[in-house]
């Protein structure tokens, strides 16, 4: 009987972010053409297994001796999903049990050509099919448990040999990041296999972290939550697109092209982020999709230009500092939920100011790091089209308000401002501040418009920004020295 084969081609994507990532891995190693299933499977197992450095003992029945063997396990992050090994009988000798041969972890993929052909649930081609086991493909199978992914399926999924092996190879192609017990898995997806192969070869491979138990994703910062770590990854990629100190020039140019900074239209790319907790089986918490990477990169470049004008020597690093600061020590651990909420708002082009306000008033005991206000202002202008003249007037008023409140020990006024629930309460606080602190309120702030807007901005956003400006100035306590720059390492 001839050996079972699969055909690999750059012209046959499945459209599935996981399997296509794996197909790129296989194409890079084997090339296009027909390949024996057994050869591919053996290669995958050789790549996904490693010696742990520990030794065990087994009983060699041929020699009657107890022999040592090197323990082998699945590499990270494969070991978060695949834990099984082939069952091996044991024998008891002098009250101790020994395997009769060294454990030999293997994929239990049923790819033998002894079934009736059908249509693959991923690529649609007619072929001999294998049932997709959840412990190998936890993101794409078992519709009853993962209805968000395959809500139309009424049964478990069945893959052809090519898609099944591509799914396994995906473990070698994605980026991942671990933090405490949770893990984050990141797929940068391009619908064209050739372009995705180039992305892996010229960008991801040179940047991929190796030899670490915490993951392969290059990040500017990371934490327990998916949005903060995702932003940390994107800021790192944006930095490498701008600076060529790590990437080869060809890789930097290609990354720049992907992010929309070249003359030609950028290719459509998507970042898929899956979070979950390893247990008996991987428990998926969420799958998020980000497809506006080019817009985020344009925003990043505006931040860079702004910080350069401010005289910041290393603007890419300082942007990481700005976002990494939104965490606080609570008991024995560092909590970064505020950074995650701010990151989530930015990744979705929403409003991060309520979370900055909460952090500054309820958590932080120091002013915000250098560049934070400027980065926030630029974001508000870019995303919400806030008039820069009005924003400058609001920022100047907030600075005066905070400084005068500090001089006269009137922090209570700032909390009253922060807690204003409607425009009437907002203006009452401003009126009180005008007389108690002798500050002048800009005329534009006093004009309430239809729909409870001020200068075209929802009054609540005006109040929040003013609270941030004022409290930040209050916390400076008259100190004009530059705030120390912290490390942006993950916490």
Beta strands, then each sheet from edge to edge (+ up, - down):
strand 1: 5-8
strand 2: 33-36
strand 3: 49-60
strand 4: 65-74
strand 5: 90-93
strand 6: 96-99
strand 7: 118-119
strand 8: 126-127
strand 9: 129-131
strand 10: 158-160
strand 11: 175-179
strand 12: 182-190
strand 13: 269-277
strand 14: 283-290
strand 15: 328-330
strand 16: 333-335
strand 17: 448-449
strand 18: 453-454
strand 19: 457-458
sheet 1: 1+ 2-
sheet 2: 3+ 4-
sheet 3: 5+ 6-
sheet 4: 7+ 8-
sheet 5: 9+ 10-
sheet 6: 11+ 12- 13+ 14-
sheet 7: 15+ 16-
sheet 8: 17+ 18- 19+
end
